[in-house]
Amino acid sequence: MRAAALALFVVLLAGCPTRSSERSPVQGLTRPDGTALAADARPTVLAFWTDWAPPCSSLLAELPKVGDKARVVAAFCGQYEPGVEARAGSLEFALASDSLTERLGVNALPTVLVLDRAGRTAARFEGYSPLVCAEVAVAVESLAAAAQ
C-alpha cells in the first residue's frame, strides 16, 4: 500500500511544473523600499545595468523609445546607494539580486531581456550599440503585433 501511494505521489509530482519555471523574471526584482515588482500583462523589457559603465547609461537613454509598446524596467546590478535610480531616468527602477542575475545568466552589462506577456524570454541582447536598441524595438514590435 505504501509503495502504491509513493508511486502515485511521484507521478503527480512529476506532472507539476516547478515554481521557478512559472515565475517571470520581473517577479525576482524589488524596489529600493523592498517591495516586489509585480508581473504585467504587457511585454516587458528588462535592462540589467550598473552605474559605473558608460554603455549602460547610453542604453538607458535609448530605451524609453519602446515604452509605448512595452513596460521598460531598469534592473540595477550592484550595491544600491540612494539616488542611483535617478540615472534610470524615466524608466521603472528596480534592484536585481545576484541570485536573479545568476539564474538568468546575466554575465555582461548591459544585458537586455525582452519578455513576452507570459514572462518568457523572447529575445536577449548583451552590450550596447544603436543596433541593439533597434533590435530591442523590433522584438517589442513583434510581440505587440503577435498579441493583436
Buried (B, 14 or more C-beta within 10 A) or exposed (E): EEEEEEEEEEEEEEEEEEEEEEEBBBBBBBEBEEEEBEBBEBBBBBBBBBBEBEBBBBBBBBBEBBBEBBBBBBBBBBEBEEEBBEBBEEBBBBBBEEEBBEEBEBEEBBBBBBBBBEBEBBBBBBEBEEEBBEBBBEBBBBBBEEEE
